[in-house]
Amino acid sequence: MTRAVYPGSYDPVTNGHLDIIGRAAHLFEEVVVAVLINKNKRTLFDVEERQEMLREVTSQWDNVRVDSWHGLLVDYCRENNIKAIVKGLRAVSDYDYELQMAQMNHQLTGVDTLFMQASPQYSYLASSLVKEVATYGGDVSTLLPATIEQRLQQRLAETR
Protein backbone atom coordinates (compact mmCIF):
# COMPACT_ATOMS: atom_id res chain seq x y z
CA MET A 1 0.00 0.00 0.00
CA THR A 2 1.33 3.42 -0.90
CA ARG A 3 0.93 5.63 2.14
CA ALA A 4 1.82 9.23 2.82
CA VAL A 5 1.58 11.56 5.77
CA TYR A 6 0.55 15.20 5.52
CA PRO A 7 1.75 16.82 8.76
CA GLY A 8 0.79 20.18 10.19
CA SER A 9 -0.70 22.05 13.09
CA TYR A 10 -4.07 22.68 11.37
CA ASP A 11 -5.06 25.45 13.80
CA PRO A 12 -7.54 25.64 12.09
CA VAL A 13 -7.72 23.57 8.90
CA THR A 14 -8.14 25.81 5.84
CA ASN A 15 -9.36 25.31 2.28
CA GLY A 16 -5.70 25.34 1.27
CA HIS A 17 -5.05 22.31 3.48
CA LEU A 18 -8.08 20.55 2.03
CA ASP A 19 -6.86 21.22 -1.50
CA ILE A 20 -3.57 19.46 -0.75
CA ILE A 21 -5.30 16.61 1.13
CA GLY A 22 -7.69 15.99 -1.76
CA ARG A 23 -4.94 16.02 -4.35
CA ALA A 24 -2.77 13.70 -2.25
CA ALA A 25 -5.74 11.36 -1.75
CA HIS A 26 -5.76 10.81 -5.52
CA LEU A 27 -2.06 9.92 -5.54
CA PHE A 28 -1.79 7.57 -2.57
CA GLU A 29 -3.79 4.61 -1.35
CA GLU A 30 -3.82 6.15 2.13
CA VAL A 31 -3.10 9.67 3.38
CA VAL A 32 -2.62 10.23 7.08
CA VAL A 33 -3.27 13.81 8.12
CA ALA A 34 -1.09 14.10 11.21
CA VAL A 35 -1.68 16.88 13.70
CA LEU A 36 1.79 17.51 15.04
CA ILE A 37 2.00 18.43 18.69
CA ASN A 38 4.40 21.30 19.28
CA LYS A 39 4.54 22.36 22.93
CA ASN A 40 6.26 25.61 21.89
CA LYS A 41 3.34 26.69 19.70
CA ARG A 42 0.35 28.40 21.28
CA THR A 43 -2.77 27.10 19.55
CA LEU A 44 -6.36 28.25 19.54
CA PHE A 45 -7.74 24.70 19.40
CA ASP A 46 -6.38 21.72 21.33
CA VAL A 47 -5.17 18.58 19.55
CA GLU A 48 -8.42 16.67 20.02
CA GLU A 49 -10.47 19.56 18.61
CA ARG A 50 -8.20 19.86 15.58
CA GLN A 51 -8.43 16.12 14.95
CA GLU A 52 -12.21 16.25 15.26
CA MET A 53 -12.44 19.15 12.80
CA LEU A 54 -10.15 17.37 10.35
CA ARG A 55 -12.17 14.14 10.54
CA GLU A 56 -15.30 16.14 9.81
CA VAL A 57 -13.95 17.95 6.75
CA THR A 58 -12.02 14.99 5.28
CA SER A 59 -14.85 12.46 5.55
CA GLN A 60 -15.44 12.72 1.78
CA TRP A 61 -12.19 10.78 1.18
CA ASP A 62 -12.33 7.12 2.24
CA ASN A 63 -8.54 6.82 2.11
CA VAL A 64 -7.79 9.72 4.46
CA ARG A 65 -7.39 9.22 8.18
CA VAL A 66 -6.46 11.64 10.94
CA ASP A 67 -3.92 11.05 13.67
CA SER A 68 -1.63 13.04 15.97
CA TRP A 69 2.03 12.78 16.88
CA HIS A 70 4.51 14.28 19.29
CA GLY A 71 8.13 13.82 18.29
CA LEU A 72 10.10 13.43 15.10
CA LEU A 73 7.94 12.99 12.03
CA VAL A 74 10.36 10.38 10.67
CA ASP A 75 9.75 8.26 13.77
CA TYR A 76 6.02 8.41 13.03
CA CYS A 77 6.74 7.35 9.45
CA ARG A 78 8.91 4.45 10.60
CA GLU A 79 6.35 3.24 13.17
CA ASN A 80 3.51 3.42 10.62
CA ASN A 81 5.38 2.13 7.56
CA ILE A 82 4.95 5.43 5.69
CA LYS A 83 7.42 6.12 2.90
CA ALA A 84 6.37 9.63 1.83
CA ILE A 85 5.70 12.99 3.42
CA VAL A 86 3.44 15.45 1.59
CA LYS A 87 4.16 19.14 2.04
CA GLY A 88 2.25 22.03 0.51
CA LEU A 89 4.33 24.94 -0.77
CA ARG A 90 2.86 28.42 -1.06
CA ALA A 91 5.93 30.44 -1.95
CA VAL A 92 9.67 30.23 -2.49
CA SER A 93 10.18 31.04 1.19
CA ASP A 94 8.35 27.81 2.10
CA TYR A 95 10.65 25.85 -0.20
CA ASP A 96 13.83 27.04 1.49
CA TYR A 97 12.71 25.74 4.88
CA GLU A 98 10.94 22.61 3.63
CA LEU A 99 13.88 21.51 1.46
CA GLN A 100 16.16 21.53 4.47
CA MET A 101 13.63 19.49 6.47
CA ALA A 102 13.12 17.06 3.57
CA GLN A 103 16.84 16.47 3.24
CA MET A 104 17.21 15.87 6.99
CA ASN A 105 14.24 13.48 7.02
CA HIS A 106 15.67 11.55 4.08
CA GLN A 107 19.09 11.38 5.70
CA LEU A 108 17.60 10.07 8.95
CA THR A 109 15.32 7.36 7.54
CA GLY A 110 15.17 7.44 3.76
CA VAL A 111 11.62 8.79 3.75
CA ASP A 112 10.91 10.99 0.73
CA THR A 113 9.07 14.29 0.68
CA LEU A 114 6.65 15.19 -2.09
CA PHE A 115 6.21 18.94 -2.54
CA MET A 116 2.83 20.02 -3.89
CA GLN A 117 2.43 23.62 -4.96
CA ALA A 118 -0.53 25.42 -3.50
CA SER A 119 -3.32 26.11 -5.93
CA PRO A 120 -3.11 29.80 -6.91
CA GLN A 121 -6.27 30.76 -5.01
CA TYR A 122 -4.66 29.47 -1.80
CA SER A 123 -1.05 30.56 -2.30
CA TYR A 124 -1.26 33.24 0.41
CA LEU A 125 -3.36 31.24 2.86
CA ALA A 126 -2.03 30.35 6.31
CA SER A 127 -3.94 29.38 9.46
CA SER A 128 -2.15 32.11 11.43
CA LEU A 129 -3.23 34.75 8.92
CA VAL A 130 -6.82 33.48 8.96
CA LYS A 131 -6.90 33.69 12.77
CA GLU A 132 -5.48 37.22 12.73
CA VAL A 133 -7.99 38.47 10.15
CA ALA A 134 -10.89 36.81 11.98
CA THR A 135 -9.74 38.27 15.31
CA TYR A 136 -10.20 41.77 13.90
CA GLY A 137 -13.58 41.02 12.35
CA GLY A 138 -12.45 40.33 8.80
CA ASP A 139 -14.43 37.98 6.58
CA VAL A 140 -12.70 34.59 6.36
CA SER A 141 -15.73 32.66 5.12
CA THR A 142 -14.14 31.85 1.75
CA LEU A 143 -10.94 30.59 3.35
CA LEU A 144 -12.36 27.84 5.57
CA PRO A 145 -15.07 25.20 5.39
CA ALA A 146 -18.28 26.69 6.84
CA THR A 147 -18.29 24.47 9.93
CA ILE A 148 -14.68 25.36 10.71
CA GLU A 149 -15.38 29.07 10.30
CA GLN A 150 -18.28 28.74 12.76
CA ARG A 151 -16.03 27.04 15.29
CA LEU A 152 -13.34 29.69 14.79
CA GLN A 153 -15.81 32.52 15.32
CA GLN A 154 -17.20 30.81 18.41
CA ARG A 155 -13.72 30.27 19.88
CA LEU A 156 -12.68 33.85 19.20
CA ALA A 157 -15.87 35.09 20.90
CA GLU A 158 -14.99 32.98 23.95
CA THR A 159 -11.53 34.50 24.19
CA ARG A 160 -12.59 38.12 23.91
Sequence and secondary structure as in RCSB ss.txt:
>XXXX:A:sequence
MTRAVYPGSYDPVTNGHLDIIGRAAHLFEEVVVAVLINKNKRTLFDVEERQEMLREVTSQWDNVRVDSWHGLLVD
YCRENNIKAIVKGLRAVSDYDYELQMAQMNHQLTGVDTLFMQASPQYSYLASSLVKEVATYGGDVSTLLPATIEQ
RLQQRLAETR
>XXXX:A:secstr
  EEEEEE  TT  HHHHHHHHHHHTTSSEEEEEEE  TTS  SS HHHHHHHHHHHTTT TTEEEEEE S HHH
HHHHTT  EEEEEE SHHHHHHHHHHHHHHHHHH  EEEEEE  GGGTT  HHHHHHHHHTT   TTTS HHHHH
HHHHHHHHH 
